[in-house]
Amino acid sequence: MNTAAARAPESGTRVKLSVLMFLQYFVWGAWAVTMGTWLGTELKFDGGQIGLAYGANAVAAVVSPFFVGMVADRFFPTQRVLAVLHLLGGTLLWFASTQTTFGSFYALLLAYALCFMPTLALSNSISFDHLPDAARDFPRVRVLGTVGWIVAGLLVGWLGVESTAQPMQIAAAASLVLGLFCFMLPHTPPHAVGKAVTARDVLGLDALAMLRDRSFLMFVVGSFLLCIPLQFYYAFTNPFLNELGVAKPAAMQTLGQMSEIAFLLALPFFLSRYGVKKILLIGMAAWALRYLAFAYGDAGSGMALLYIGILLHGVCYDFFFVTGQIYVDQQAPLAIRASAQGFLAFVTFGLGNFIGSFTAGQIVEANRVGDGHDWTAIWQVPAAMAAVVLVLFLLLFRPRAVGATAT
């Protein structure tokens, strides 16, 4: 074992990486949560257009592995690539916030997403490069990202600017600050200089052989299907809460990230006690319950249901998506482990999220009633979708024993 793995990372490096994570997710949380409210109320975009706007990140998630594989890993130091992407992204996001027509707004938002989405993988990569023991040190650094998302939501809620372009402008300014800060990160040279790149590598297609395992195939299909109802939450929870008249909904939604921290810390215990299959099933059940809570909640006597729906976020995200990443890591042979994770991200955060964003937008628009929406009917749709995936998983998912417990 490398002796460096036994040492704690140099404190200055850990602080810099923690600041990177904080700002990375502050930027994302500042604009993503409330964008739907602004687009629907001030710019009067319809539900289909809002769904497409939220799908921009999914399109970028399909393209970004090519960028990371062909450019960031082969030609330039990671910290410089991060700096340029955030500086360019901040500029694009600012101009996007000034648009009033969907065509020009979407073009700029998509260009921004193409800059931002690769930085998610790159920020993880630079952290892994400079943390001696990733299993021990990375969660302590990554948790600052969730804190950044929470702070962004609290700030937007405190300012009371959810239905304006200001959250996007705050994110743009923070992105410029982050871009400059990235030049201060530890030097991280490219790791694959001179290595040929293929679509098979960057999309993780070597992992296709794993689909011969029926349970792994079911896991991939189920993850893809669950990403469709997932997008209802990310794209339309804030417009829903604003339409109901809930006070400071962006701040209220940060309770979801707070629960995410708690359940992430508790996840190793639950995995060791109950195993991967039960935890995945609990995560899927939580998605269905969350949407039912939204369907029948309101800003009066049903307020508790709204809180329950938001607080379930930790179970929804950690018990399914984080556990799913652990399951893939356990099931994949060492030689294709990275490919397997890349393939899962392509299927879920790329294809699944794009289809989910489009579907959510169409369902919301189909249930428009005057100046509002029939939210009960809207939320019943993703609740039913999640329930169907839950039943399929219960019947068909049989993980190998090696994936039954956390290691």
TIZATI-530042 format. One record per residue (C-alpha): residue in three letters; y, x, z. Coordinates in Angstrom, 3 decimals. Layout:
<rs>
  code        c2        c1        c3
   ala         Y         X         Z
...
</rs>
This chain:
<rs>
  code        c2        c1        c3
   met     0.000     0.000     0.000
   asn     3.473     1.268    -0.839
   thr     5.195     2.353     2.374
   ala     8.416     0.784     1.146
   ala     6.793    -2.626     1.512
   ala     6.628    -2.155     5.249
   arg    10.349    -1.470     5.582
   ala    13.077    -4.051     5.773
   pro    15.485    -4.037     2.828
   glu    18.699    -2.067     3.258
   ser    21.125    -4.454     4.974
   gly    23.895    -4.096     2.400
   thr    21.473    -4.979    -0.388
   arg    20.190    -8.042     1.454
   val    23.754    -9.241     2.078
   lys    24.652    -8.842    -1.605
   leu    21.533   -10.699    -2.723
   ser    22.215   -13.457    -0.201
   val    25.776   -13.855    -1.510
   leu    24.365   -13.964    -5.047
   met    22.041   -16.839    -4.100
   phe    24.783   -18.687    -2.202
   leu    27.206   -18.590    -5.137
   gln    24.470   -19.237    -7.735
   tyr    23.545   -22.564    -6.176
   phe    27.077   -23.401    -5.013
   val    28.068   -23.376    -8.685
   trp    25.171   -25.627    -9.670
   gly    25.552   -28.013    -6.740
   ala    29.306   -28.372    -7.209
   trp    29.074   -29.979   -10.650
   ala    25.534   -31.307   -11.100
   val    25.473   -33.862    -8.272
   thr    28.637   -35.759    -9.208
   met    28.851   -35.270   -12.974
   gly    27.240   -38.636   -13.688
   thr    29.823   -40.437   -11.575
   trp    32.701   -38.747   -13.403
   leu    31.200   -39.355   -16.838
   gly    30.518   -43.021   -16.119
   thr    33.690   -44.017   -14.287
   glu    36.510   -41.927   -15.746
   leu    35.214   -41.037   -19.218
   lys    33.283   -44.320   -19.652
   phe    30.192   -42.652   -21.126
   asp    27.150   -44.941   -21.224
   gly    23.847   -44.366   -19.442
   gly    22.185   -42.844   -22.496
   gln    24.987   -40.302   -22.876
   ile    24.841   -39.415   -19.171
   gly    21.084   -38.920   -19.468
   leu    21.569   -36.601   -22.446
   ala    24.195   -34.640   -20.511
   tyr    21.750   -34.042   -17.683
   gly    19.129   -33.105   -20.263
   ala    21.259   -30.144   -21.405
   asn    19.756   -27.994   -18.655
   ala    16.273   -28.948   -19.826
   val    17.054   -27.900   -23.395
   ala    18.356   -24.616   -22.039
   ala    15.225   -24.219   -19.902
   val    13.139   -24.302   -23.081
   val    15.311   -21.668   -24.766
   ser    16.114   -19.386   -21.814
   pro    12.664   -17.718   -21.540
   phe    13.247   -16.285   -25.018
   phe    16.589   -14.877   -23.880
   val    15.171   -13.384   -20.702
   gly    12.196   -11.944   -22.544
   met    14.016   -10.573   -25.567
   val    17.376    -9.465   -24.146
   ala    17.522    -9.190   -20.368
   asp    14.162    -7.437   -19.995
   arg    14.676    -5.006   -22.858
   phe    18.256    -3.930   -23.437
   phe    20.692    -4.291   -20.525
   pro    20.701    -3.908   -16.715
   thr    20.081    -7.240   -15.020
   gln    23.289    -7.203   -12.954
   arg    25.414    -6.794   -16.094
   val    23.606    -9.588   -17.897
   leu    24.194   -11.843   -14.883
   ala    27.875   -10.892   -14.800
   val    28.466   -11.657   -18.469
   leu    26.543   -14.943   -18.347
   his    28.463   -16.226   -15.320
   leu    31.851   -15.148   -16.688
   leu    31.178   -16.767   -20.058
   gly    29.600   -19.781   -18.370
   gly    32.577   -20.335   -16.068
   thr    34.915   -20.321   -19.054
   leu    32.764   -22.799   -20.981
   leu    32.426   -25.086   -17.957
   trp    36.197   -25.169   -17.474
   phe    36.756   -26.204   -21.084
   ala    33.969   -28.798   -20.780
   ser    35.860   -30.348   -17.847
   thr    38.885   -30.964   -20.101
   gln    37.032   -32.923   -22.789
   thr    37.270   -36.688   -23.204
   thr    34.818   -37.353   -26.056
   phe    31.048   -37.099   -25.691
   gly    30.455   -34.888   -28.730
   ser    32.830   -32.118   -27.678
   phe    31.822   -32.397   -24.008
   tyr    28.097   -32.212   -24.751
   ala    28.493   -29.225   -27.079
   leu    30.350   -27.253   -24.397
   leu    27.990   -28.378   -21.626
   leu    24.959   -27.322   -23.671
   ala    26.568   -23.940   -24.367
   tyr    27.206   -23.575   -20.636
   ala    23.616   -24.530   -19.785
   leu    22.352   -21.869   -22.192
   cys    24.350   -19.345   -20.147
   phe    23.442   -20.691   -16.721
   met    19.718   -21.437   -16.912
   pro    18.634   -17.818   -17.585
   thr    20.533   -16.747   -14.458
   leu    18.098   -18.689   -12.253
   ala    15.216   -16.446   -13.292
   leu    17.405   -13.337   -13.371
   ser    18.740   -13.858    -9.841
   asn    15.148   -14.144    -8.609
   ser    14.146   -11.095   -10.633
   ile    16.895    -8.849    -9.274
   ser    16.019    -9.963    -5.752
   phe    12.316    -9.170    -6.177
   asp    13.259    -5.747    -7.551
   his    15.216    -4.771    -4.448
   leu    13.293    -6.452    -1.630
   pro    10.457    -4.243    -0.328
   asp     8.302    -7.182     0.794
   ala     9.007   -10.216    -1.374
   ala     6.774   -12.576     0.617
   arg     8.625   -11.704     3.816
   asp    12.166   -11.090     2.588
   phe    12.736   -13.374    -0.402
   pro    12.662   -16.722     1.492
   arg    15.337   -15.355     3.843
   val    17.532   -14.527     0.871
   arg    16.721   -17.619    -1.212
   val    17.540   -20.021     1.601
   leu    21.203   -19.067     1.162
   gly    20.991   -20.773    -2.224
   thr    20.162   -24.079    -0.572
   val    23.022   -23.473     1.886
   gly    25.348   -22.897    -1.073
   trp    24.292   -26.217    -2.620
   ile    24.934   -27.972     0.708
   val    28.386   -26.393     1.123
   ala    29.330   -27.426    -2.423
   gly    28.368   -31.041    -1.726
   leu    30.236   -31.107     1.571
   leu    33.339   -29.639    -0.061
   val    33.336   -32.130    -2.940
   gly    32.743   -34.994    -0.513
   trp    35.508   -33.809     1.832
   leu    37.981   -33.513    -1.044
   gly    37.070   -37.006    -2.272
   val    37.021   -35.978    -5.947
   glu    33.570   -37.162    -7.030
   ser    34.780   -39.347    -9.902
   thr    37.052   -36.653   -11.357
   ala    36.672   -33.425   -13.337
   gln    37.577   -31.355   -10.271
   pro    33.987   -30.646    -9.109
   met    33.266   -29.112   -12.503
   gln    36.472   -27.082   -12.278
   ile    35.545   -25.879    -8.789
   ala    32.178   -24.805   -10.186
   ala    33.874   -23.035   -13.100
   ala    36.143   -21.081   -10.758
   ala    33.191   -20.156    -8.527
   ser    31.248   -19.031   -11.610
   leu    34.048   -16.625   -12.546
   val    34.065   -15.227    -9.006
   leu    30.285   -14.860    -9.155
   gly    30.507   -13.106   -12.504
   leu    32.827   -10.476   -11.085
   phe    30.677   -10.133    -7.969
   cys    27.564    -9.459   -10.072
   phe    29.010    -6.093   -11.116
   met    28.636    -5.098    -7.452
   leu    24.915    -5.874    -7.311
   pro    22.363    -3.034    -7.130
   his    21.684    -1.358   -10.452
   thr    18.597    -2.903   -12.053
   pro    17.616    -1.348   -15.382
   pro    15.561    -3.330   -17.930
   his    11.814    -3.102   -17.339
   ala    10.442    -3.571   -20.834
   val    12.479    -1.170   -22.955
   gly    10.773    -0.691   -26.307
   lys     8.099    -3.310   -25.667
   ala     7.472    -5.793   -28.477
   val     8.225    -9.389   -27.607
   thr     6.225   -12.400   -28.733
   ala     6.586   -16.133   -28.232
   arg     3.188   -16.026   -26.513
   asp     4.608   -13.740   -23.812
   val     7.881   -15.535   -23.098
   leu     6.369   -19.039   -23.017
   gly     3.377   -17.968   -20.958
   leu     0.909   -19.155   -23.597
   asp    -1.766   -16.801   -22.253
   ala    -2.139   -19.413   -19.534
   leu    -3.444   -21.969   -22.053
   ala    -6.959   -20.721   -21.377
   met    -6.629   -22.132   -17.854
   leu    -6.407   -25.645   -19.304
   arg   -10.169   -25.559   -19.798
   asp   -10.323   -26.247   -16.052
   arg    -9.998   -30.045   -15.856
   ser    -8.216   -29.938   -12.528
   phe    -5.650   -27.405   -13.741
   leu    -5.133   -29.510   -16.873
   met    -4.601   -32.559   -14.656
   phe    -2.142   -30.594   -12.551
   val    -0.092   -29.581   -15.609
   val    -0.149   -33.086   -17.095
   gly     0.732   -34.630   -13.725
   ser     3.590   -32.180   -13.184
   phe     4.950   -33.003   -16.629
   leu     4.709   -36.751   -16.010
   leu     6.304   -36.521   -12.564
   cys     9.326   -34.717   -14.033
   ile    10.174   -37.919   -15.925
   pro    10.934   -40.053   -12.827
   leu    12.337   -36.924   -11.148
   gln    15.394   -37.014   -13.405
   phe    16.397   -40.479   -12.240
   tyr    17.249   -38.922    -8.886
   tyr    19.237   -35.959   -10.149
   ala    21.200   -37.819   -12.818
   phe    21.911   -41.178   -11.220
   thr    21.754   -41.052    -7.409
   asn    25.430   -40.170    -7.051
   pro    26.657   -42.875    -9.489
   phe    24.339   -45.329    -7.698
   leu    25.749   -44.514    -4.256
   asn    29.331   -44.634    -5.533
   glu    28.727   -47.989    -7.189
   leu    27.368   -49.355    -3.915
   gly    30.525   -48.199    -2.142
   val    28.864   -45.610     0.112
   ala    31.414   -43.303     1.750
   lys    31.371   -39.649     0.603
   pro    28.008   -39.821    -1.193
   ala    28.100   -36.171    -2.333
   ala    28.253   -35.073     1.292
   met    25.559   -37.613     2.191
   gln    23.266   -36.172    -0.487
   thr    23.381   -32.730     1.125
   leu    21.053   -34.189     3.768
   gly    18.377   -33.859     1.089
   gln    18.893   -30.097     0.896
   met    18.892   -29.869     4.690
   ser    15.507   -31.574     4.771
   glu    14.380   -29.229     1.993
   ile    15.042   -26.243     4.264
   ala    13.097   -27.816     7.127
   phe    10.056   -28.749     5.059
   leu    10.056   -25.430     3.222
   leu     9.764   -23.636     6.559
   ala     6.998   -26.029     7.631
   leu     5.084   -25.861     4.340
   pro     2.760   -22.944     5.256
   phe     1.536   -24.868     8.311
   phe     0.883   -28.066     6.344
   leu    -0.903   -26.180     3.565
   ser    -3.186   -24.369     5.987
   arg    -3.987   -27.616     7.796
   tyr    -4.356   -30.078     4.912
   gly    -4.865   -28.055     1.717
   val    -3.185   -28.154    -1.667
   lys    -4.496   -31.508    -2.943
   lys    -3.405   -33.558     0.058
   ile     0.015   -31.916     0.143
   leu     0.547   -32.572    -3.586
   leu    -0.475   -36.201    -3.103
   ile     1.930   -36.585    -0.178
   gly     4.699   -35.141    -2.364
   met     3.990   -37.651    -5.146
   ala     3.818   -40.545    -2.687
   ala     7.201   -39.469    -1.319
   trp     8.760   -39.774    -4.789
   ala     7.494   -43.360    -5.104
   leu     8.665   -44.251    -1.586
   arg    12.084   -42.672    -2.191
   tyr    12.707   -44.856    -5.238
   leu    11.510   -47.998    -3.478
   ala    13.929   -47.193    -0.644
   phe    16.752   -46.902    -3.185
   ala    15.648   -50.117    -4.922
   tyr    16.045   -52.202    -1.772
   gly    18.755   -50.266     0.063
   asp    22.455   -51.105     0.133
   ala    25.672   -50.015     1.811
   gly    25.314   -52.673     4.523
   ser    22.149   -53.595     6.419
   gly    20.063   -51.519     3.999
   met    21.911   -48.272     4.655
   ala    18.953   -46.840     6.564
   leu    16.828   -47.114     3.417
   leu    19.370   -45.035     1.501
   tyr    19.236   -42.337     4.177
   ile    15.429   -42.393     4.094
   gly    15.442   -41.978     0.311
   ile    17.694   -38.927     0.537
   leu    15.959   -37.353     3.532
   leu    12.638   -37.572     1.692
   his    13.938   -34.907    -0.703
   gly    12.364   -32.096     1.303
   val     8.920   -33.703     1.054
   cys     9.428   -34.660    -2.590
   tyr    10.473   -31.215    -3.766
   asp     8.676   -28.809    -1.421
   phe     5.371   -30.661    -1.175
   phe     5.023   -31.051    -4.926
   phe     6.983   -28.423    -6.846
   val     6.860   -25.513    -4.399
   thr     3.226   -26.286    -3.558
   gly     2.511   -26.503    -7.272
   gln     3.884   -22.994    -7.804
   ile     1.667   -21.754    -4.975
   tyr    -1.338   -23.519    -6.513
   val    -0.714   -21.850    -9.876
   asp    -0.379   -18.475    -8.190
   gln    -3.724   -18.997    -6.441
   gln    -5.592   -20.260    -9.495
   ala    -4.328   -17.880   -12.166
   pro    -6.020   -14.497   -12.710
   leu    -3.733   -11.638   -11.705
   ala    -3.257   -10.474   -15.313
   ile    -1.740   -13.807   -16.418
   arg    -0.129   -14.988   -13.191
   ala     3.422   -14.535   -14.491
   ser     2.462   -16.207   -17.775
   ala     1.042   -19.185   -15.896
   gln     4.269   -19.668   -13.920
   gly     6.293   -19.367   -17.132
   phe     4.118   -21.946   -18.866
   leu     4.491   -24.366   -15.933
   ala     8.290   -23.963   -15.987
   phe     8.359   -24.571   -19.751
   val     6.308   -27.763   -19.435
   thr     8.125   -29.179   -16.399
   phe    11.721   -27.962   -16.199
   gly    11.944   -27.812   -19.987
   leu     9.984   -30.556   -21.735
   gly     9.460   -32.851   -18.736
   asn    13.048   -32.802   -17.540
   phe    14.446   -33.389   -21.040
   ile    12.245   -36.429   -21.629
   gly    13.006   -37.601   -18.096
   ser    16.780   -37.317   -18.579
   phe    16.630   -39.247   -21.849
   thr    14.351   -41.919   -20.380
   ala    16.469   -42.344   -17.254
   gly    19.611   -42.766   -19.336
   gln    18.014   -45.450   -21.488
   ile    16.659   -47.380   -18.489
   val    20.011   -47.289   -16.689
   glu    21.887   -48.443   -19.789
   ala    19.358   -51.251   -20.408
   asn    20.051   -52.563   -16.897
   arg    23.842   -52.591   -17.136
   val    25.294   -55.816   -15.745
   gly    28.997   -56.203   -16.451
   asp    30.773   -53.226   -14.905
   gly    27.763   -52.427   -12.700
   his    23.990   -52.116   -12.882
   asp    20.858   -53.846   -11.619
   trp    19.827   -50.879    -9.473
   thr    16.820   -52.664    -7.974
   ala    15.271   -52.974   -11.441
   ile    16.291   -49.415   -12.331
   trp    14.717   -47.728    -9.298
   gln    11.504   -49.757    -9.580
   val    10.776   -47.976   -12.884
   pro    10.536   -44.394   -11.531
   ala     8.766   -45.730    -8.424
   ala     6.054   -47.195   -10.663
   met     5.875   -43.997   -12.734
   ala     5.376   -41.840    -9.655
   ala     2.736   -44.252    -8.318
   val     0.751   -44.032   -11.572
   val     0.796   -40.224   -11.461
   leu    -0.319   -40.406    -7.824
   val    -3.372   -42.527    -8.743
   leu    -4.303   -40.215   -11.629
   phe    -4.082   -37.204    -9.341
   leu    -6.131   -38.878    -6.651
   leu    -8.933   -39.642    -9.103
   leu    -8.953   -36.579   -11.357
   phe    -7.535   -33.589    -9.494
   arg   -10.277   -31.402    -7.977
   pro    -8.865   -27.925    -7.238
   arg   -11.211   -25.012    -6.779
   ala   -11.800   -23.916    -3.206
   val    -9.566   -20.858    -3.620
   gly    -6.582   -23.158    -4.005
   ala    -7.418   -25.312    -1.004
   thr    -5.364   -23.372     1.519
   ala    -2.292   -21.191     1.543
   thr    -2.816   -17.464     1.655
</rs>
